[in-house]
Amino acid sequence: MNDTSNARQEKWTFSWDLAVPAQDPYLLIDFDNDPCALLFDCGIRVWGRVKTVLKIDHIFISHAHIDHLIGFDHIIRTLLGENKTLHIHGPEGIRHRLESKLAGYDWDRSADQELILDINEYAGCSKIRRIHACNRRFEGVGPAETSLWDGPIVQNHLCRVFAVPVDHGGSACHAYVMKENDHSRIDKEKLDGLNLTPGPWVGDLLSWHDSQALDGRSIRIGEIDYAVVDLARDLIRIQPGRIVVYITDTVFDQRWLDDIIAIAYGADIVVCESTFLEEDRSLAVKYHHLTALQAGLIALALDARQLMLFHISSRYHPKMHRAVQEARTVFPNTDIMHPAPRRKTRPRTGLSVTASE
Protein backbone atom coordinates (compact mmCIF):
# COMPACT_ATOMS: atom_id res chain seq x y z
CA MET A 1 0.00 0.00 0.00
CA ASN A 2 1.15 3.55 -0.66
CA ASP A 3 2.19 5.58 2.36
CA THR A 4 -0.03 8.41 3.49
CA SER A 5 2.37 11.30 2.96
CA ASN A 6 1.27 14.82 3.75
CA ALA A 7 0.60 15.47 0.06
CA ARG A 8 -1.84 12.57 -0.10
CA GLN A 9 -3.67 13.71 3.03
CA GLU A 10 -4.59 17.03 1.43
CA LYS A 11 -8.24 17.88 1.10
CA TRP A 12 -9.78 16.34 -1.98
CA THR A 13 -10.70 18.75 -4.77
CA PHE A 14 -13.67 16.69 -5.89
CA SER A 15 -16.40 14.59 -4.35
CA TRP A 16 -17.53 11.26 -5.73
CA ASP A 17 -20.61 9.10 -5.53
CA LEU A 18 -20.92 5.44 -6.45
CA ALA A 19 -23.82 3.07 -7.00
CA VAL A 20 -24.66 0.85 -4.06
CA PRO A 21 -24.14 -2.85 -4.86
CA ALA A 22 -27.74 -3.57 -5.89
CA GLN A 23 -28.07 -0.43 -8.06
CA ASP A 24 -27.41 -0.10 -11.76
CA PRO A 25 -23.76 0.97 -12.12
CA TYR A 26 -22.43 4.51 -12.15
CA LEU A 27 -19.61 6.60 -10.73
CA LEU A 28 -20.10 10.36 -10.46
CA ILE A 29 -17.13 12.70 -9.93
CA ASP A 30 -18.08 16.28 -9.04
CA PHE A 31 -15.26 18.84 -9.02
CA ASP A 32 -15.41 21.46 -6.28
CA ASN A 33 -15.43 25.12 -7.25
CA ASP A 34 -15.71 24.22 -10.92
CA PRO A 35 -18.82 23.83 -13.13
CA CYS A 36 -17.78 20.35 -14.27
CA ALA A 37 -18.69 16.79 -13.35
CA LEU A 38 -17.82 13.43 -14.90
CA LEU A 39 -20.20 10.47 -15.07
CA PHE A 40 -19.04 6.92 -15.68
CA ASP A 41 -21.96 4.80 -16.91
CA CYS A 42 -25.61 5.83 -16.79
CA GLY A 43 -27.18 3.75 -14.05
CA ILE A 44 -27.56 6.95 -12.03
CA ARG A 45 -30.90 7.95 -10.55
CA VAL A 46 -31.35 11.51 -11.71
CA TRP A 47 -34.16 12.61 -9.44
CA GLY A 48 -32.97 14.35 -6.31
CA ARG A 49 -29.61 15.28 -7.82
CA VAL A 50 -30.64 17.47 -10.73
CA LYS A 51 -28.19 20.26 -9.82
CA THR A 52 -25.28 17.85 -10.05
CA VAL A 53 -26.52 16.31 -13.30
CA LEU A 54 -26.65 19.80 -14.81
CA LYS A 55 -22.89 20.03 -14.20
CA ILE A 56 -22.04 16.88 -16.16
CA ASP A 57 -19.79 17.69 -19.11
CA HIS A 58 -18.55 14.19 -19.96
CA ILE A 59 -20.21 10.77 -19.84
CA PHE A 60 -18.00 7.69 -20.17
CA ILE A 61 -19.97 4.56 -21.08
CA SER A 62 -18.30 1.22 -20.43
CA HIS A 63 -20.59 -0.76 -22.75
CA ALA A 64 -24.13 -0.91 -24.07
CA HIS A 65 -25.88 -3.34 -21.72
CA ILE A 66 -29.14 -1.90 -20.42
CA ASP A 67 -28.07 -1.53 -16.78
CA HIS A 68 -25.23 0.76 -17.86
CA LEU A 69 -27.36 2.86 -20.22
CA ILE A 70 -30.74 2.93 -18.52
CA GLY A 71 -30.34 6.47 -17.20
CA PHE A 72 -29.24 8.06 -20.47
CA ASP A 73 -32.72 9.20 -21.48
CA HIS A 74 -33.34 10.76 -18.05
CA ILE A 75 -30.05 12.65 -18.27
CA ILE A 76 -30.92 14.05 -21.70
CA ARG A 77 -34.38 14.97 -20.41
CA THR A 78 -32.80 16.84 -17.50
CA LEU A 79 -30.38 18.73 -19.75
CA LEU A 80 -32.98 19.84 -22.32
CA GLY A 81 -33.10 23.60 -22.31
CA GLU A 82 -29.46 23.92 -21.23
CA ASN A 83 -27.07 25.79 -23.50
CA LYS A 84 -24.22 23.33 -23.26
CA THR A 85 -22.34 20.57 -25.03
CA LEU A 86 -22.41 17.11 -23.47
CA HIS A 87 -19.43 14.99 -24.49
CA ILE A 88 -20.15 11.25 -24.59
CA HIS A 89 -17.46 8.58 -24.90
CA GLY A 90 -17.78 4.86 -25.40
CA PRO A 91 -16.49 1.74 -27.14
CA GLU A 92 -17.17 0.47 -30.65
CA GLY A 93 -20.88 0.58 -31.55
CA ILE A 94 -21.90 3.17 -28.96
CA ARG A 95 -22.57 5.88 -31.55
CA HIS A 96 -25.11 3.79 -33.43
CA ARG A 97 -26.85 2.76 -30.21
CA LEU A 98 -27.18 6.31 -28.91
CA GLU A 99 -28.33 7.58 -32.29
CA SER A 100 -31.00 4.86 -32.28
CA LYS A 101 -32.18 5.90 -28.82
CA LEU A 102 -32.42 9.53 -29.88
CA ALA A 103 -34.30 8.54 -33.03
CA GLY A 104 -36.94 6.88 -30.88
CA TYR A 105 -38.43 10.24 -29.86
CA ASP A 106 -40.13 13.04 -31.79
CA TRP A 107 -38.16 16.29 -31.53
CA ASP A 108 -40.57 18.47 -33.51
CA ARG A 109 -40.78 21.02 -30.66
CA SER A 110 -37.07 21.32 -30.02
CA ALA A 111 -36.18 24.07 -32.50
CA ASP A 112 -35.29 26.49 -29.69
CA GLN A 113 -33.28 23.99 -27.62
CA GLU A 114 -29.51 24.50 -27.58
CA LEU A 115 -28.25 21.20 -26.14
CA ILE A 116 -25.51 19.59 -28.26
CA LEU A 117 -24.29 16.01 -27.95
CA ASP A 118 -20.69 15.31 -28.96
CA ILE A 119 -20.59 11.50 -29.36
CA ASN A 120 -17.15 9.86 -29.51
CA GLU A 121 -16.63 6.18 -30.30
CA TYR A 122 -13.27 4.45 -29.82
CA ALA A 123 -12.39 1.22 -31.63
CA GLY A 124 -8.89 -0.12 -32.08
CA CYS A 125 -6.72 2.90 -32.87
CA SER A 126 -9.59 4.89 -34.38
CA LYS A 127 -11.88 7.53 -32.95
CA ILE A 128 -15.18 8.33 -34.68
CA ARG A 129 -16.88 11.56 -33.66
CA ARG A 130 -20.18 13.11 -34.63
CA ILE A 131 -22.10 16.12 -33.33
CA HIS A 132 -25.87 15.94 -32.72
CA ALA A 133 -27.82 19.16 -32.08
CA CYS A 134 -31.19 19.17 -30.33
CA ASN A 135 -32.43 22.07 -32.47
CA ARG A 136 -31.84 19.85 -35.49
CA ARG A 137 -33.82 17.00 -33.95
CA PHE A 138 -30.56 15.33 -32.90
CA GLU A 139 -29.72 14.44 -36.46
CA GLY A 140 -26.01 14.34 -37.14
CA VAL A 141 -24.43 17.69 -37.98
CA GLY A 142 -22.26 16.93 -40.98
CA PRO A 143 -20.44 13.64 -41.59
CA ALA A 144 -18.74 11.64 -38.86
CA GLU A 145 -15.09 12.57 -38.31
CA THR A 146 -12.50 9.81 -38.03
CA SER A 147 -9.09 10.28 -36.41
CA LEU A 148 -6.40 8.26 -34.67
CA TRP A 149 -6.83 7.47 -30.99
CA ASP A 150 -3.74 7.43 -28.79
CA GLY A 151 -3.34 8.60 -25.21
CA PRO A 152 -6.04 10.27 -23.11
CA ILE A 153 -9.51 10.58 -24.62
CA VAL A 154 -10.15 13.73 -22.54
CA GLN A 155 -7.58 16.29 -21.42
CA ASN A 156 -8.58 19.60 -19.84
CA HIS A 157 -7.72 21.99 -17.01
CA LEU A 158 -8.94 19.46 -14.43
CA CYS A 159 -7.84 16.02 -15.49
CA ARG A 160 -7.02 13.43 -18.11
CA VAL A 161 -9.20 10.40 -18.77
CA PHE A 162 -7.94 7.21 -20.39
CA ALA A 163 -9.96 4.33 -21.88
CA VAL A 164 -8.68 0.75 -21.66
CA PRO A 165 -10.45 -2.01 -23.64
CA VAL A 166 -11.43 -4.99 -21.47
CA ASP A 167 -13.11 -8.33 -22.22
CA HIS A 168 -16.87 -8.64 -21.68
CA GLY A 169 -17.45 -11.30 -24.29
CA GLY A 170 -19.58 -10.15 -27.20
CA SER A 171 -20.04 -6.57 -25.97
CA ALA A 172 -17.21 -4.08 -26.59
CA CYS A 173 -16.29 -2.66 -23.19
CA HIS A 174 -13.93 -0.12 -21.65
CA ALA A 175 -12.43 0.46 -18.25
CA TYR A 176 -11.53 4.09 -17.50
CA VAL A 177 -8.82 5.91 -15.57
CA MET A 178 -9.26 9.51 -14.37
CA LYS A 179 -5.98 11.24 -13.50
CA GLU A 180 -6.52 14.59 -11.85
CA ASN A 181 -4.02 17.32 -12.68
CA ASP A 182 -1.53 18.35 -10.00
CA HIS A 183 -2.38 21.46 -7.96
CA SER A 184 -0.32 24.39 -6.77
CA ARG A 185 -0.81 24.99 -3.06
CA ILE A 186 0.43 27.60 -0.56
CA ASP A 187 2.40 26.08 2.31
CA LYS A 188 0.64 27.67 5.29
CA GLU A 189 3.49 26.93 7.71
CA LYS A 190 5.98 28.72 5.48
CA LEU A 191 3.52 31.57 5.00
CA ASP A 192 3.25 31.99 8.77
CA GLY A 193 7.02 31.66 9.12
CA LEU A 194 7.54 34.61 6.78
CA ASN A 195 4.93 36.67 8.69
CA LEU A 196 3.01 37.34 5.49
CA THR A 197 -0.67 38.25 5.64
CA PRO A 198 -2.83 36.32 3.13
CA GLY A 199 -4.76 38.43 0.64
CA PRO A 200 -5.67 38.68 -3.05
CA TRP A 201 -1.97 38.37 -3.86
CA VAL A 202 -2.13 34.65 -2.99
CA GLY A 203 -4.52 33.97 -5.87
CA ASP A 204 -2.35 36.03 -8.21
CA LEU A 205 0.75 34.10 -7.18
CA LEU A 206 -0.90 30.73 -7.78
CA SER A 207 -2.33 31.89 -11.12
CA TRP A 208 1.02 33.18 -12.35
CA HIS A 209 2.74 30.01 -11.17
CA ASP A 210 0.29 27.76 -13.01
CA SER A 211 0.66 29.81 -16.20
CA GLN A 212 4.46 29.87 -15.79
CA ALA A 213 4.45 33.67 -15.92
CA LEU A 214 6.67 34.46 -12.93
CA ASP A 215 9.68 36.24 -14.40
CA GLY A 216 9.85 40.01 -13.97
CA ARG A 217 6.78 40.24 -11.74
CA SER A 218 6.59 41.58 -8.22
CA ILE A 219 3.90 41.67 -5.54
CA ARG A 220 3.44 44.36 -2.91
CA ILE A 221 2.51 42.93 0.48
CA GLY A 222 2.06 45.65 3.05
CA GLU A 223 4.85 48.14 2.33
CA ILE A 224 7.30 45.66 0.78
CA ASP A 225 7.68 44.52 -2.84
CA TYR A 226 8.51 40.84 -3.27
CA ALA A 227 9.79 39.14 -6.42
CA VAL A 228 7.16 36.64 -7.56
CA VAL A 229 9.88 34.12 -8.45
CA ASP A 230 11.14 34.16 -4.86
CA LEU A 231 7.68 33.92 -3.33
CA ALA A 232 6.80 30.97 -5.55
CA ARG A 233 10.01 29.17 -4.60
CA ASP A 234 9.44 29.74 -0.89
CA LEU A 235 5.68 29.25 -0.58
CA ILE A 236 4.32 27.02 -3.33
CA ARG A 237 4.33 23.27 -3.25
CA ILE A 238 2.67 20.79 -5.57
CA GLN A 239 -0.21 18.59 -4.46
CA PRO A 240 -0.36 15.49 -6.67
CA GLY A 241 -3.67 14.92 -8.40
CA ARG A 242 -5.84 11.95 -7.48
CA ILE A 243 -6.16 8.83 -9.61
CA VAL A 244 -9.47 6.97 -9.90
CA VAL A 245 -9.83 3.66 -11.75
CA TYR A 246 -13.23 2.41 -12.93
CA ILE A 247 -13.47 -1.26 -13.96
CA THR A 248 -16.70 -3.06 -14.68
CA ASP A 249 -18.05 -6.01 -16.67
CA THR A 250 -14.98 -7.93 -17.73
CA VAL A 251 -13.34 -11.29 -17.24
CA PHE A 252 -9.89 -11.09 -15.70
CA ASP A 253 -7.03 -10.76 -18.16
CA GLN A 254 -3.47 -9.81 -17.28
CA ARG A 255 -3.12 -7.90 -20.56
CA TRP A 256 -5.66 -5.21 -19.77
CA LEU A 257 -4.51 -5.10 -16.16
CA ASP A 258 -0.97 -4.36 -17.36
CA ASP A 259 -2.36 -1.54 -19.50
CA ILE A 260 -4.13 -0.03 -16.47
CA ILE A 261 -1.06 -0.45 -14.24
CA ALA A 262 1.01 1.48 -16.79
CA ILE A 263 -1.40 4.42 -16.48
CA ALA A 264 -2.67 4.27 -12.91
CA TYR A 265 -0.13 2.61 -10.60
CA GLY A 266 -0.59 4.02 -7.10
CA ALA A 267 -4.29 4.81 -7.70
CA ASP A 268 -6.18 6.53 -4.90
CA ILE A 269 -9.42 4.65 -5.53
CA VAL A 270 -10.15 1.54 -7.57
CA VAL A 271 -13.87 1.18 -8.28
CA CYS A 272 -14.30 -2.41 -9.41
CA GLU A 273 -17.16 -4.76 -10.08
CA SER A 274 -17.32 -7.97 -8.06
CA THR A 275 -20.33 -9.59 -9.63
CA PHE A 276 -19.52 -13.04 -8.26
CA LEU A 277 -17.79 -14.62 -5.29
CA GLU A 278 -14.81 -16.89 -5.79
CA GLU A 279 -16.98 -19.94 -5.10
CA ASP A 280 -18.83 -19.07 -8.32
CA ARG A 281 -15.79 -18.33 -10.45
CA SER A 282 -17.09 -20.65 -13.19
CA LEU A 283 -20.06 -18.30 -13.59
CA ALA A 284 -17.73 -15.30 -13.64
CA VAL A 285 -15.81 -16.86 -16.52
CA LYS A 286 -19.00 -17.87 -18.33
CA TYR A 287 -20.54 -14.39 -18.15
CA HIS A 288 -17.27 -12.46 -18.42
CA HIS A 289 -17.26 -10.89 -14.96
CA LEU A 290 -14.89 -10.61 -12.00
CA THR A 291 -15.00 -12.15 -8.55
CA ALA A 292 -14.50 -10.17 -5.35
CA LEU A 293 -11.17 -11.90 -4.81
CA GLN A 294 -10.00 -10.87 -8.27
CA ALA A 295 -11.05 -7.29 -7.56
CA GLY A 296 -8.87 -7.36 -4.46
CA LEU A 297 -5.94 -8.72 -6.43
CA ILE A 298 -6.39 -5.98 -9.05
CA ALA A 299 -6.26 -3.27 -6.35
CA LEU A 300 -3.20 -4.97 -4.88
CA ALA A 301 -1.46 -5.04 -8.27
CA LEU A 302 -2.21 -1.34 -8.70
CA ASP A 303 -0.80 -0.55 -5.25
CA ALA A 304 -4.04 1.33 -4.65
CA ARG A 305 -5.06 3.13 -1.48
CA GLN A 306 -8.72 2.06 -1.45
CA LEU A 307 -10.95 -0.46 -3.23
CA MET A 308 -14.67 0.15 -3.64
CA LEU A 309 -16.75 -2.81 -4.81
CA PHE A 310 -19.98 -2.43 -6.76
CA HIS A 311 -22.12 -4.30 -9.30
CA ILE A 312 -22.57 -7.34 -7.05
CA SER A 313 -24.99 -10.04 -8.17
CA SER A 314 -28.39 -10.02 -6.47
CA ARG A 315 -27.92 -13.74 -5.82
CA TYR A 316 -25.90 -12.72 -2.75
CA HIS A 317 -28.53 -10.35 -1.37
CA PRO A 318 -28.89 -9.58 1.53
CA LYS A 319 -25.34 -10.72 2.35
CA MET A 320 -23.43 -8.39 0.04
CA HIS A 321 -20.79 -8.00 2.77
CA ARG A 322 -19.47 -11.42 1.79
CA ALA A 323 -17.89 -9.79 -1.28
CA VAL A 324 -16.14 -7.25 0.95
CA GLN A 325 -14.90 -9.98 3.27
CA GLU A 326 -13.54 -11.97 0.32
CA ALA A 327 -11.70 -9.01 -1.21
CA ARG A 328 -10.26 -8.05 2.18
CA THR A 329 -8.40 -11.35 2.39
CA VAL A 330 -5.95 -9.88 -0.14
CA PHE A 331 -6.70 -6.13 0.05
CA PRO A 332 -7.80 -4.99 3.52
CA ASN A 333 -8.92 -1.45 2.63
CA THR A 334 -12.04 -2.59 0.78
CA ASP A 335 -15.59 -1.33 1.16
CA ILE A 336 -18.93 -0.80 -0.59
CA MET A 337 -21.32 2.12 -0.74
CA HIS A 338 -24.10 1.75 1.79
CA PRO A 339 -27.66 2.83 0.99
CA ALA A 340 -28.70 6.07 2.61
CA PRO A 341 -31.42 5.53 5.23
CA ARG A 342 -34.89 6.32 4.04
CA ARG A 343 -36.31 9.45 5.64
CA LYS A 344 -40.00 9.82 6.26
CA THR A 345 -41.50 13.19 5.45
CA ARG A 346 -44.83 14.69 6.31
CA PRO A 347 -47.57 13.95 3.80
CA ARG A 348 -48.38 16.81 1.43
CA THR A 349 -51.76 17.29 -0.25
CA GLY A 350 -52.81 13.89 0.90
CA LEU A 351 -49.80 12.07 -0.59
CA SER A 352 -47.29 10.18 1.52
CA VAL A 353 -43.76 11.00 0.33
CA THR A 354 -40.64 8.96 1.02
CA ALA A 355 -37.18 10.16 -0.02
CA SER A 356 -35.42 7.92 -2.53
CA GLU A 357 -32.09 6.29 -1.81
C-alpha positions in Angstrom: 0.0 0.0 0.0 1.1 3.5 -0.7 2.2 5.6 2.4 0.0 8.4 3.5 2.4 11.3 3.0 1.3 14.8 3.8 0.6 15.5 0.1 -1.8 12.6 -0.1 -3.7 13.7 3.0 -4.6 17.0 1.4 -8.2 17.9 1.1 -9.8 16.3 -2.0 -10.7 18.8 -4.8 -13.7 16.7 -5.9 -16.4 14.6 -4.3 -17.5 11.3 -5.7 -20.6 9.1 -5.5 -20.9 5.4 -6.5 -23.8 3.1 -7.0 -24.7 0.9 -4.1 -24.1 -2.9 -4.9 -27.7 -3.6 -5.9 -28.1 -0.4 -8.1 -27.4 -0.1 -11.8 -23.8 1.0 -12.1 -22.4 4.5 -12.1 -19.6 6.6 -10.7 -20.1 10.4 -10.5 -17.1 12.7 -9.9 -18.1 16.3 -9.0 -15.3 18.8 -9.0 -15.4 21.5 -6.3 -15.4 25.1 -7.3 -15.7 24.2 -10.9 -18.8 23.8 -13.1 -17.8 20.4 -14.3 -18.7 16.8 -13.3 -17.8 13.4 -14.9 -20.2 10.5 -15.1 -19.0 6.9 -15.7 -22.0 4.8 -16.9 -25.6 5.8 -16.8 -27.2 3.7 -14.1 -27.6 6.9 -12.0 -30.9 8.0 -10.5 -31.3 11.5 -11.7 -34.2 12.6 -9.4 -33.0 14.4 -6.3 -29.6 15.3 -7.8 -30.6 17.5 -10.7 -28.2 20.3 -9.8 -25.3 17.9 -10.1 -26.5 16.3 -13.3 -26.7 19.8 -14.8 -22.9 20.0 -14.2 -22.0 16.9 -16.2 -19.8 17.7 -19.1 -18.6 14.2 -20.0 -20.2 10.8 -19.8 -18.0 7.7 -20.2 -20.0 4.6 -21.1 -18.3 1.2 -20.4 -20.6 -0.8 -22.8 -24.1 -0.9 -24.1 -25.9 -3.3 -21.7 -29.1 -1.9 -20.4 -28.1 -1.5 -16.8 -25.2 0.8 -17.9 -27.4 2.9 -20.2 -30.7 2.9 -18.5 -30.3 6.5 -17.2 -29.2 8.1 -20.5 -32.7 9.2 -21.5 -33.3 10.8 -18.0 -30.1 12.7 -18.3 -30.9 14.0 -21.7 -34.4 15.0 -20.4 -32.8 16.8 -17.5 -30.4 18.7 -19.8 -33.0 19.8 -22.3 -33.1 23.6 -22.3 -29.5 23.9 -21.2 -27.1 25.8 -23.5 -24.2 23.3 -23.3 -22.3 20.6 -25.0 -22.4 17.1 -23.5 -19.4 15.0 -24.5 -20.1 11.2 -24.6 -17.5 8.6 -24.9 -17.8 4.9 -25.4 -16.5 1.7 -27.1 -17.2 0.5 -30.6 -20.9 0.6 -31.6 -21.9 3.2 -29.0 -22.6 5.9 -31.5 -25.1 3.8 -33.4 -26.9 2.8 -30.2 -27.2 6.3 -28.9 -28.3 7.6 -32.3 -31.0 4.9 -32.3 -32.2 5.9 -28.8 -32.4 9.5 -29.9 -34.3 8.5 -33.0 -36.9 6.9 -30.9 -38.4 10.2 -29.9 -40.1 13.0 -31.8 -38.2 16.3 -31.5 -40.6 18.5 -33.5 -40.8 21.0 -30.7 -37.1 21.3 -30.0 -36.2 24.1 -32.5 -35.3 26.5 -29.7 -33.3 24.0 -27.6 -29.5 24.5 -27.6 -28.3 21.2 -26.1 -25.5 19.6 -28.3 -24.3 16.0 -28.0 -20.7 15.3 -29.0 -20.6 11.5 -29.4 -17.2 9.9 -29.5 -16.6 6.2 -30.3 -13.3 4.4 -29.8 -12.4 1.2 -31.6 -8.9 -0.1 -32.1 -6.7 2.9 -32.9 -9.6 4.9 -34.4 -11.9 7.5 -32.9 -15.2 8.3 -34.7 -16.9 11.6 -33.7 -20.2 13.1 -34.6 -22.1 16.1 -33.3 -25.9 15.9 -32.7 -27.8 19.2 -32.1 -31.2 19.2 -30.3 -32.4 22.1 -32.5 -31.8 19.9 -35.5 -33.8 17.0 -33.9 -30.6 15.3 -32.9 -29.7 14.4 -36.5 -26.0 14.3 -37.1 -24.4 17.7 -38.0 -22.3 16.9 -41.0 -20.4 13.6 -41.6 -18.7 11.6 -38.9 -15.1 12.6 -38.3 -12.5 9.8 -38.0 -9.1 10.3 -36.4 -6.4 8.3 -34.7 -6.8 7.5 -31.0 -3.7 7.4 -28.8 -3.3 8.6 -25.2 -6.0 10.3 -23.1 -9.5 10.6 -24.6 -10.2 13.7 -22.5 -7.6 16.3 -21.4 -8.6 19.6 -19.8 -7.7 22.0 -17.0 -8.9 19.5 -14.4 -7.8 16.0 -15.5 -7.0 13.4 -18.1 -9.2 10.4 -18.8 -7.9 7.2 -20.4 -10.0 4.3 -21.9 -8.7 0.8 -21.7 -10.4 -2.0 -23.6 -11.4 -5.0 -21.5 -13.1 -8.3 -22.2 -16.9 -8.6 -21.7 -17.4 -11.3 -24.3 -19.6 -10.1 -27.2 -20.0 -6.6 -26.0 -17.2 -4.1 -26.6 -16.3 -2.7 -23.2 -13.9 -0.1 -21.7 -12.4 0.5 -18.2 -11.5 4.1 -17.5 -8.8 5.9 -15.6 -9.3 9.5 -14.4 -6.0 11.2 -13.5 -6.5 14.6 -11.9 -4.0 17.3 -12.7 -1.5 18.3 -10.0 -2.4 21.5 -8.0 -0.3 24.4 -6.8 -0.8 25.0 -3.1 0.4 27.6 -0.6 2.4 26.1 2.3 0.6 27.7 5.3 3.5 26.9 7.7 6.0 28.7 5.5 3.5 31.6 5.0 3.2 32.0 8.8 7.0 31.7 9.1 7.5 34.6 6.8 4.9 36.7 8.7 3.0 37.3 5.5 -0.7 38.2 5.6 -2.8 36.3 3.1 -4.8 38.4 0.6 -5.7 38.7 -3.0 -2.0 38.4 -3.9 -2.1 34.7 -3.0 -4.5 34.0 -5.9 -2.4 36.0 -8.2 0.7 34.1 -7.2 -0.9 30.7 -7.8 -2.3 31.9 -11.1 1.0 33.2 -12.3 2.7 30.0 -11.2 0.3 27.8 -13.0 0.7 29.8 -16.2 4.5 29.9 -15.8 4.4 33.7 -15.9 6.7 34.5 -12.9 9.7 36.2 -14.4 9.8 40.0 -14.0 6.8 40.2 -11.7 6.6 41.6 -8.2 3.9 41.7 -5.5 3.4 44.4 -2.9 2.5 42.9 0.5 2.1 45.6 3.0 4.9 48.1 2.3 7.3 45.7 0.8 7.7 44.5 -2.8 8.5 40.8 -3.3 9.8 39.1 -6.4 7.2 36.6 -7.6 9.9 34.1 -8.4 11.1 34.2 -4.9 7.7 33.9 -3.3 6.8 31.0 -5.5 10.0 29.2 -4.6 9.4 29.7 -0.9 5.7 29.3 -0.6 4.3 27.0 -3.3 4.3 23.3 -3.2 2.7 20.8 -5.6 -0.2 18.6 -4.5 -0.4 15.5 -6.7 -3.7 14.9 -8.4 -5.8 11.9 -7.5 -6.2 8.8 -9.6 -9.5 7.0 -9.9 -9.8 3.7 -11.7 -13.2 2.4 -12.9 -13.5 -1.3 -14.0 -16.7 -3.1 -14.7 -18.1 -6.0 -16.7 -15.0 -7.9 -17.7 -13.3 -11.3 -17.2 -9.9 -11.1 -15.7 -7.0 -10.8 -18.2 -3.5 -9.8 -17.3 -3.1 -7.9 -20.6 -5.7 -5.2 -19.8 -4.5 -5.1 -16.2 -1.0 -4.4 -17.4 -2.4 -1.5 -19.5 -4.1 0.0 -16.5 -1.1 -0.5 -14.2 1.0 1.5 -16.8 -1.4 4.4 -16.5 -2.7 4.3 -12.9 -0.1 2.6 -10.6 -0.6 4.0 -7.1 -4.3 4.8 -7.7 -6.2 6.5 -4.9 -9.4 4.6 -5.5 -10.2 1.5 -7.6 -13.9 1.2 -8.3 -14.3 -2.4 -9.4 -17.2 -4.8 -10.1 -17.3 -8.0 -8.1 -20.3 -9.6 -9.6 -19.5 -13.0 -8.3 -17.8 -14.6 -5.3 -14.8 -16.9 -5.8 -17.0 -19.9 -5.1 -18.8 -19.1 -8.3 -15.8 -18.3 -10.5 -17.1 -20.6 -13.2 -20.1 -18.3 -13.6 -17.7 -15.3 -13.6 -15.8 -16.9 -16.5 -19.0 -17.9 -18.3 -20.5 -14.4 -18.2 -17.3 -12.5 -18.4 -17.3 -10.9 -15.0 -14.9 -10.6 -12.0 -15.0 -12.2 -8.6 -14.5 -10.2 -5.4 -11.2 -11.9 -4.8 -10.0 -10.9 -8.3 -11.1 -7.3 -7.6 -8.9 -7.4 -4.5 -5.9 -8.7 -6.4 -6.4 -6.0 -9.0 -6.3 -3.3 -6.4 -3.2 -5.0 -4.9 -1.5 -5.0 -8.3 -2.2 -1.3 -8.7 -0.8 -0.5 -5.2 -4.0 1.3 -4.6 -5.1 3.1 -1.5 -8.7 2.1 -1.5 -10.9 -0.5 -3.2 -14.7 0.2 -3.6 -16.7 -2.8 -4.8 -20.0 -2.4 -6.8 -22.1 -4.3 -9.3 -22.6 -7.3 -7.0 -25.0 -10.0 -8.2 -28.4 -10.0 -6.5 -27.9 -13.7 -5.8 -25.9 -12.7 -2.8 -28.5 -10.4 -1.4 -28.9 -9.6 1.5 -25.3 -10.7 2.3 -23.4 -8.4 0.0 -20.8 -8.0 2.8 -19.5 -11.4 1.8 -17.9 -9.8 -1.3 -16.1 -7.2 0.9 -14.9 -10.0 3.3 -13.5 -12.0 0.3 -11.7 -9.0 -1.2 -10.3 -8.0 2.2 -8.4 -11.4 2.4 -5.9 -9.9 -0.1 -6.7 -6.1 0.0 -7.8 -5.0 3.5 -8.9 -1.4 2.6 -12.0 -2.6 0.8 -15.6 -1.3 1.2 -18.9 -0.8 -0.6 -21.3 2.1 -0.7 -24.1 1.8 1.8 -27.7 2.8 1.0 -28.7 6.1 2.6 -31.4 5.5 5.2 -34.9 6.3 4.0 -36.3 9.5 5.6 -40.0 9.8 6.3 -41.5 13.2 5.4 -44.8 14.7 6.3 -47.6 14.0 3.8 -48.4 16.8 1.4 -51.8 17.3 -0.2 -52.8 13.9 0.9 -49.8 12.1 -0.6 -47.3 10.2 1.5 -43.8 11.0 0.3 -40.6 9.0 1.0 -37.2 10.2 0.0 -35.4 7.9 -2.5 -32.1 6.3 -1.8 
